[in-house]
Every structure is written in C-alpha cells, then in structure tokens.
C-alpha cells in the first residue's frame, strides 16, 4: 500500500500489523516490564504521541486531523 493512507508498520505479508505480531517484533512485554510501567497498553503510545505533538506547538486542528478525531473536548 502506497500513498497518504500507507501503513507505517506492516505485518509480514504487507497488511496491517496485528497486536500479537507487534508484540513479537518489538518485544513490547519485555520492554514495559524492564521500564517498570504499571499496566501498560500499546494504545498509551497514541496518547503520548498526541501530547508530544501538542507540546511542540502543533495546532489542535492538525492534531485532530492526524489522529482522526472530530471533537476536541472530553467525550
């Protein structure tokens, strides 16, 4: 898949990487255990990415477009 909708991380066959594939490739469980992060979830990285981008001054409009959000307030 190429273009604006291309996947950043792909499975071995070029499709979307599934959670179990990600865990195997990155050793996610070992990493978070070594860091001592309590009850970690891969999705937490999404929140970290948004917070870091916001800290760098990315506009709310751009953040919302990038992360596919339609509202900026709490749900």
C-alpha positions as MATLAB code, in Angstrom:
seq = 'XXXXXXXXXXXXXXXXXXXXXXXXXXXXXXXXXXXXXXXXXXXXXXXXXXXXXXXXXXXXXXXXXXXXXXXXXXX';
ca = [
       0.000    0.000    0.000;
       1.430    3.356   -1.002;
       0.287    6.941   -0.748;
      -1.230    9.050    2.003;
      -3.001    6.048    3.512;
       0.069    3.813    3.580;
       0.687    1.820    6.734;
       3.642    2.778    8.902;
       4.037   -0.719   10.313;
       3.011   -3.770    8.353;
       2.737   -7.452    9.066;
       4.978   -9.947    7.312;
       2.619  -10.088    4.313;
       2.289   -6.305    3.964;
      -1.110   -5.971    5.628;
      -1.919   -4.263    8.915;
       0.223   -5.401   11.823;
      -1.881   -7.148   14.413;
      -1.238   -6.854   18.140;
       0.325  -10.297   18.523;
       2.661   -9.568   15.593;
       3.636   -6.234   17.121;
       4.337   -7.889   20.470;
       6.585  -10.466   18.826;
       8.507   -7.997   16.663;
       9.031   -5.319   19.320;
       9.109   -7.468   22.459;
       6.610   -4.972   23.907;
       6.024   -7.011   27.063;
       9.729   -7.221   27.841;
      10.241   -3.502   27.229;
       7.460   -2.300   29.511;
       8.461   -4.804   32.174;
      12.049   -3.516   32.075;
      10.785    0.072   32.323;
       8.560   -0.786   35.271;
       5.463    0.689   33.638;
       2.359   -0.452   35.557;
      -0.492   -1.904   33.469;
       0.767   -0.634   30.090;
      -1.262   -0.696   26.901;
       0.067   -0.177   23.393;
      -2.662    2.427   22.839;
      -0.982    4.573   25.522;
       1.610    5.437   22.863;
      -1.124    7.191   20.876;
      -1.789    9.498   23.812;
       1.932   10.080   24.300;
       2.322   10.977   20.623;
      -0.544   13.454   20.779;
       0.836   15.074   23.949;
       4.335   15.388   22.475;
       2.997   16.888   19.246;
       0.882   19.374   21.213;
       3.917   20.334   23.310;
       5.786   21.057   20.064;
       3.088   23.554   19.122;
       1.099   21.546   16.582;
      -2.322   23.158   16.193;
      -5.420   21.488   17.576;
      -6.841   21.302   14.048;
      -3.754   19.442   12.788;
      -3.721   17.129   15.799;
      -7.366   16.273   15.252;
      -6.825   15.612   11.537;
      -3.761   13.470   12.166;
      -5.371   11.323   14.826;
      -8.798   11.116   13.211;
     -10.705   12.986   15.912;
     -13.800   15.066   15.260;
     -14.183   16.804   18.639;
     -11.576   18.446   20.832;
     -13.343   18.118   24.182;
     -13.974   15.202   26.520;
     -16.464   12.575   25.417;
];
